[in-house]
Amino acid sequence: MSAPPDPNRPAVLAVMQLPPFYVERLQPSFELLDRLHVADPQAFAQAAPRIRAVTGGGESVVDRALIAQLPALEIVSIMGVGYDKVDVPAALERRIPVTHTPDVLNDEVADTAIGLMLSVARKLPHADRYVREGRWEKEGPMPLTRKMSGARLGIVGLGRIGMAIARRAQAFGMSIAYTSRSRKDVDFAYHASASALAANVDFLVVITPGGAQTRHLVDAEVLRALGPQGYLVNVARGSVVDEAALIQALQQGTIAGAALDVFEDEPRVPQALRALDNVVLAPHIGSATVQTRHAMASLAFDNLAAHFAGRPLLTPVPECR
Ligand code: 8YV
């Protein structure tokens, strides 16, 4: 028999596998129910009436159906900056605030974007394999690659992370252009559409929120505009890029290459992409360092703690401010 629920420890449903340091923070103050809705539907049905919070990550699904099953739900705390799979309108109908973890991951995701850009341009993963496979000895020097410093960078989505990428790229002597829902108060060249931007840059970095509004924003037309010398880097959401069109563009040389940290159906990555030599692939590691994930977990916890202590939330999503 498990212990009866403790009324002083609000029940929190985790909708993703939480990192151990987040679990350690939660456990003293909360009754943590680890993915009970998928692991044990019967136990979930029993626990649902007392669940007062949901927590998960940037890719977690908190849809209308789940919210409807939780009559006592008071808050959704996302450990991630993205929350495109949280049905915020459904939460707002019940005045349930949604929080996320902006800013604390800006540096990390920007570092990852620069790393991916260098990796695909300078073929760093290929270089590593070239040495390991003994090809240097057998075949001589590796074929020349593409210089990144001084090239033209286009940023799709000039938010907080986009700005952090731009600052880093400036140190590489790159020129910066961007497209965004609205023109920003910056010196960078603005383009009204992703294809206009793509036509004018060597590297196109996607860092715009996911969701219905940006679905397949980077499509076959944008890739054609980027052209055979152009590289695509996606550190946003897989949904922002039409993956089938991208595979075709990579296979046919419509673009030069791509570096991808996110995919349409994670963790499944199409075999066609894996088979290509002009791509660099990463398993959604944009924010995945010990330091940054600790900071994200802390902020996700602090939002929950603030709510249950009756204090103002630290970082509600814009729709809930
Ligand atoms: C993580 C992310 O994958 O912040 C986001 O939106 O996609 C990532 O940082 C995830 O949220 C970790 O919990």
Residues whose N, C-alpha, C, O or C-beta is under 5 A from the ligand:
A	BS01	8YV	G57 G58 E59 M79 G80 V81 G82 H284 S287
